[in-house]
Amino acid sequence: MVTLEIQPLPNLPSAAAATFHHEFLPQAQAILTSGAQCLTLLFGAGDQTHRNWRLAAVQALALEHAPGRVNALAGGNTATVAATLAYLEAADGVTGQYIPLADFGAGPVIQPLE
């Protein structure tokens, strides 16, 4: 799995989307056209005003580069990001998803089989 950190971005959603498309989209396209089969975009935390443009961007990339997989994470601490990346790496059918992360919560959703 390849990750691409999408930072820094402006706070204003329209400016953040413009910066993403100008600076980071070409990098993502290059990674995917070079043969990467799984790319995860790592956004900083963003409020609800950033959700739609981020989701649209990841879904478009996933559709354009199928059967390769493209997903995006937003926020989260190092452990949360690492756990979610591990899940995505093993989840062959998951693509086109924008996943906001929290640093706290209910705990692991999927328990490993022992």
C-alpha positions as CSV (number, residue, x, y, z in Angstrom):
1,M,0.0,0.0,0.0
2,V,1.2,3.5,-0.9
3,T,0.2,6.5,1.2
4,L,0.2,10.1,0.1
5,E,0.1,12.8,2.8
6,I,-2.2,15.7,1.7
7,Q,-0.9,18.6,3.8
8,P,-0.9,21.5,4.3
9,L,-4.2,22.7,2.9
10,P,-6.0,26.0,3.4
11,N,-8.9,26.1,5.9
12,L,-11.4,27.4,3.4
13,P,-13.0,24.4,1.7
14,S,-12.9,25.9,-1.9
15,A,-9.3,26.9,-1.5
16,A,-8.4,23.5,0.0
17,A,-10.0,21.7,-3.0
18,A,-8.2,23.9,-5.4
19,T,-4.9,23.3,-3.7
20,F,-5.6,19.5,-3.7
21,H,-6.4,19.4,-7.4
22,H,-3.4,21.6,-8.3
23,E,-0.7,20.2,-6.1
24,F,-1.7,16.7,-4.9
25,L,-3.9,15.2,-7.6
26,P,-1.0,15.0,-10.1
27,Q,1.1,13.2,-7.5
28,A,-1.8,10.7,-6.8
29,Q,-2.3,10.2,-10.5
30,A,1.5,9.5,-11.0
31,I,1.5,7.0,-8.2
32,L,-1.5,5.1,-9.6
33,T,-0.3,5.2,-13.2
34,S,3.1,3.9,-12.2
35,G,1.5,0.6,-11.1
36,A,0.5,1.0,-7.5
37,Q,-2.5,-1.1,-6.8
38,C,-3.5,0.5,-3.5
39,L,-3.2,4.2,-2.6
40,T,-4.5,5.8,0.6
41,L,-4.6,9.6,0.8
42,L,-3.9,11.0,4.2
43,F,-5.8,14.2,4.9
44,G,-5.5,16.3,8.1
45,A,-8.6,16.5,10.2
46,G,-11.3,18.5,8.5
47,D,-14.8,19.6,9.5
48,Q,-18.0,18.7,7.6
49,T,-17.4,21.5,5.1
50,H,-14.5,19.5,3.6
51,R,-16.2,16.1,3.4
52,N,-17.9,16.5,0.0
53,W,-15.0,17.6,-2.1
54,R,-12.7,15.0,-0.4
55,L,-15.2,12.2,-1.0
56,A,-15.7,13.2,-4.7
57,A,-11.9,13.3,-5.3
58,V,-11.3,9.9,-3.8
59,Q,-14.3,8.4,-5.6
60,A,-13.2,9.8,-8.9
61,L,-9.6,8.5,-8.5
62,A,-11.0,5.0,-7.5
63,L,-13.2,4.9,-10.6
64,E,-10.5,6.1,-12.9
65,H,-7.9,3.6,-11.7
66,A,-10.0,0.5,-11.1
67,P,-9.2,-2.3,-10.4
68,G,-6.6,-0.5,-8.2
69,R,-7.9,0.7,-4.9
70,V,-8.0,4.3,-3.7
71,N,-9.2,5.4,-0.2
72,A,-8.7,8.4,2.0
73,L,-8.3,8.9,5.8
74,A,-8.8,12.2,7.6
75,G,-7.3,13.0,11.0
76,G,-6.5,10.5,13.7
77,N,-3.4,9.9,15.7
78,T,-0.5,7.6,14.6
79,A,-2.0,4.5,16.1
80,T,-5.5,5.1,14.7
81,V,-4.1,5.7,11.2
82,A,-1.8,2.7,11.4
83,A,-4.7,0.4,12.4
84,T,-6.9,1.7,9.7
85,L,-4.2,1.3,7.1
86,A,-3.7,-2.3,8.2
87,Y,-7.4,-2.9,7.8
88,L,-7.5,-1.3,4.4
89,E,-4.6,-3.3,3.2
90,A,-6.4,-6.6,4.1
91,A,-9.8,-5.4,2.7
92,D,-9.4,-6.2,-1.0
93,G,-12.9,-4.9,-1.9
94,V,-12.8,-1.6,-0.1
95,T,-12.2,1.4,-2.5
96,G,-13.5,4.9,-3.0
97,Q,-14.0,5.5,0.7
98,Y,-13.4,8.7,2.7
99,I,-12.9,7.7,6.4
100,P,-12.8,10.4,9.1
101,L,-10.9,9.1,12.1
102,A,-11.1,9.9,15.8
103,D,-8.4,9.4,18.4
104,F,-10.9,7.9,20.8
105,G,-14.1,5.9,20.6
106,A,-15.6,2.5,21.2
107,G,-12.4,0.6,20.4
108,P,-11.7,-2.0,17.8
109,V,-14.6,-2.9,15.6
110,I,-13.2,-6.1,14.2
111,Q,-11.6,-8.6,16.6
112,P,-8.9,-10.9,15.2
113,L,-9.7,-14.6,15.3
114,E,-7.6,-16.5,17.8
